[in-house]
Amino acid sequence: MTKFFPLQVADIYKDTEDCSVITFDIPQNLRNDFAFKQGQHLTLKATIDHQDVRRSYSLCSSPLDNSWRVAVKKIEGGLFSAYVNDVLKKGDTLEVLPPQGLFFKNCEPEASKKYIAFAAGSGITPILSIVKTHLSKEPKSNFKLFYLNKNVKSIIFKEEIEALKNQFMGRFEIYYFLTKEHRDIPLFNGRFTAEKLQTITSKIFDAKSVDECFICGPESMIFLIRDELMNAGLSKEKIHYELFTSENTEEQKKRIREVIKKKVEGTEVTIIDGGKEFHFIMSKDFDNVLDGALSAGADLPFACKGGVCSTCRCKVIEGAVEMKLNYALDESEVKRNYILSCQAVPTSKKLVIDFDV
């Protein structure tokens, strides 16, 4: 059973004007529960304006640091990010889920690999953890990072990135792209475009020689980079990405409407969580399993409710569902009947799902 733990804020500071970095104090008896892989995230929970608000944030520290840090960038209208940046202070307590996520590749100490990474804004957080860990544990490997921001002042973790460049001289290269501050080299002015990516793959690295690629940022950026890298010869299996947010296209909205039409009314649902069973009947007021279960009184893990973070991941044991959207599970997981409960519309009269697997 996945549950939240109350953790004290050991430190909080501003890395940029609108980004706060939180370090959590992990008691010795919870160190095993909070052991993590580079690229994984924490889900934080707080009561804000009488609301239960949850958000997932990637760990920017490396597992080698023996530290648990997340960076929270303040976004317009963001209830949780405003709370962290304007209210939260050292000594306060937040409810935190143990680390989750599959945005990583295992390190191979004897390997000699070529890694590339693309990040935009706060998308640097899991990438920083990944870069630091692979360079430290794979002394023969190298990393090229392409990092997009508005201007130099908005670059999150700039000092830490520069320190890494000095620490791993010759093995770590960083290329900054700015949208609102002029650079002498035209390539580094403005957002990533198909033309720029074609220049990068012809001048800076050979896509066919890359072993693994990591991308984190807005959906449109991720898929543009993915497609251009594949066009340049990098196989899809070597491209790994983490979405922070997603804006549904008209085509996706159409799919959502079509999936909801397939909902079977009055589905008898059994949820297995923590070795215990919870039974309820899907109400007509909700189209997905997670919302139906929460309204019936279940206490289940969730965060984004947008099919992005995978916090609500579970497995269908009996019955059938159809997911409205899926940004978090790969094809192999879907084939093994894993689902995102926040996106799962019941399409059978009886449904059994397991959160313990």
Order of alpha helices (4+ residues) and beta strands (2+ residues): beta-beta-beta-beta-beta-alpha-beta-beta-alpha-beta-alpha-beta-alpha-beta-alpha-beta-alpha-beta-beta-alpha-beta-beta-alpha-beta-beta-beta
